[in-house]
Amino acid sequence: MKKGAYIHIPFCQHICHYCDFNKVLIKNQPVDQYIQALQDEGKKRLSGSLQHLDTLYVGGGTPTSLSADQLRTLFTNLQEAGLSWSHQSEVTVEVNPDGVDDSRLYALKDAGVNRLSIGVQTFDPELLETIGRTHDAGDVALTVKRARELGFNNISIDLMFALPGQTLKQWEATIQKAIELEPDHISAYGLKIEAKTQFYNWLQAGKLTKLSEDEEADMYDLLLSNLEDAGYNQYEISNFAKKGKESEHNLLYWRNQPYLALGAGAHGYVEGERYGNLLPIPHYLKTVQKGELPERTRQAVPVKEQMEEEMFLGLRLQEGVCMDRFNHKFSTSFQNVYGDTCAQLIDDGLLTNDNGQLKLTEKGKYLGNEVFASFLIDA
C-alpha cells in the first residue's frame, strides 16, 4: 500500500471570493514559527520513526506565498521530522500563476518537487475579476513556460466552471487555452458556493446569481468532449490526464487509503482513524509548542462507514470499485452487503459490472449523488 502525506500552508497573498479552505492573509503572520511547527508536529506523529513517502502534496492556502528561503526550510523541516521521498515519489506543490518566480521554482526543484498544480480557474479577464483572482492569462503561460524550462515535466492546471455569469462560449475558450498550454493533467470542478465565503454573502444578499443545473451540465458535457478530443483520459469524475500522469496523491484519497496530514486545519486518515487539526493558527502553534498533537477531532471510522466511503470514493474513478478488493479489505462478501443495491442500480442504467469492476455509466455520472446515497448502510 502506498504512503502519502498532505501538508497545509494556510497563507495567501489575497483571498478569493469562492474559497472556503483554511486560509489567512500572509501579512504579519508567524510564517517561520508555523514552518517550525510543521516539523514539530511531524516528529510527534512519527514518534522518531522514518516514513518514506510515495506521494507528498503541499497545498493551501497558497504555498508559493512563502519566500524561496521559506520553501527550502519547509522541505528541510519535513525531512528533519522523519519524512523522506525520492525522485520516484510524486511530490506536488500548489502554485499561483502570479506568485511564483524563478527563485521559488528553483527552490521547489532543489527540494525534489516534480509536480506543480497551477490554480488557473479561468482565462477570462472579467471572470477572473469576478472570482477575486489577481493573475491573468499571460501569468499562466509564463509560469508553465518557465516551469518546463526548469525541468518540471508533470504540470497540472485547475479550472472551475459554472462561475457567476459564465457563458458556454467563455468556458470553451478557457478549455481550449488550457489545452494549448499542453499540461499533463487538468482538474475541472463546478463551482460550489460554500458558507463563510464572499460568494455566499453575496448570494444571501441577492447580489449574485448561480447558474442552473442544466447550464452546469452543458458545461460538463463540453469539458468531456473537448478534453477527449485533445487526448486526455478521464480517470475520475473531475480529473483528466495524459497517459501515466494521473495524480497519485489524489488516487490515495479516492482509493480510500490512509495518509498523514500536517498543519492547521489539515485532515489525516491513519490506522482506521480520521483526525482534524485545530484551524486557528495561534491555537495550532500554541498546542504544538506545548508538545501536544494539535487535534480538534479524532474518531475511529466504523467498518460500516469505511464500506460506504469505499463506494462513494471508488465510484468517482473510471476504474470503479473492485468487488474482490472489497471482499479482501473488509473480510466479507460484497454480494451480502451491496448485492441487491448494485442489481437495482444496474437495472436503472446507473451502474455497470465489468468483470467484477463496478463503474458508473454516463447517466450514473450525472446522478452521482443519488447513486452514492444508495450505498448508505442502514444502522
C-alpha positions, 0 to 999 in steps of 0.5 A: 500500500502506498504512503502519502502525506498532505501538508497545509500552508494556510497563507495567501497573498489575497483571498478569493471570493469562492474559497472556503479552505483554511486560509489567512492573509500572509501579512504579519503572520508567524510564517517561520514559527508555523514552518517550525511547527510543521516539523514539530508536529511531524516528529510527534506523529512519527514518534522518531520513526522514518516514513518514506513517502510515495506521494507528498502534496503541499497545498493551501492556502497558497504555498508559493506565498512563502519566500524561496528561503521559506520553501527550502526550510519547509522541505528541510523541516519535513525531512528533519521530522522523519519524512523522506521521498525520492525522485520516484515519489510524486511530490506536488506543490500548489502554485499561483500563476502570479506568485511564483518566480524563478527563485521559488521554482528553483527552490521547489526543484532543489527540494525534489518537487516534480509536480506543480498544480497551477490554480488557473480557474479561468482565462477570462479577464472579467471572470477572473475579476469576478472570482477575486483572482489577481493573475491573468492569462499571460501569468499562466503561460509564463509560469508553465513556460518557465516551469518546463524550462526548469525541468518540471515535466508533470504540470497540472492546471485547475479550472472551475466552471459554472462561475457567476455569469459564465457563458458556454462560449467563455468556458470553451475558450478557457478549455481550449487555452488550457489545452494549448498550454499542453499540461499533463493533467487538468482538474475541472470542478463546478463551482460550489458556493460554500458558507463563510465565503464572499460568494455566499454573502453575496448570494444571501444578499441577492447580489449574485446569481448561480447558474442552473443545473442544466447550464452546469451540465452543458458545461460538463458535457463540453469539458468531456468532449473537448478534453477527449478530443485533445487526448486526455483520459478521464480517470475520475469524475473531475480529473483528466490526464495524459497517459501515466500522469494521473495524480497519485496523491489524489488516487490515495484519497479516492482509493480510500487509503490512509495518509498523514496530514500536517498543519492547521486545519489539515485532515489525516486518515491513519490506522482506521482513524480520521483526525482534524487539526485545530484551524486557528493558527495561534491555537495550532502553534500554541498546542504544538509548542506545548508538545501536544498533537494539535487535534480538534477531532479524532474518531475511529471510522466504523467498518460500516462507514469505511464500506460506504466511503469505499463506494462513494470514493471508488465510484468517482474513478473510471476504474470503479470499485473492485468487488474482490478488493472489497471482499479482501479489505473488509473480510466479507462478501460484497454480494451480502452487503451491496448485492441487491443495491448494485442489481437495482442500480444496474437495472436503472442504467446507473451502474455497470459490472465489468468483470467484477469492476463496478463503474458508473455509466454516463447517466450514473455520472450525472446522478452521482449523488443519488447513486452514492446515497444508495450505498448508505448502510442502514444502522 
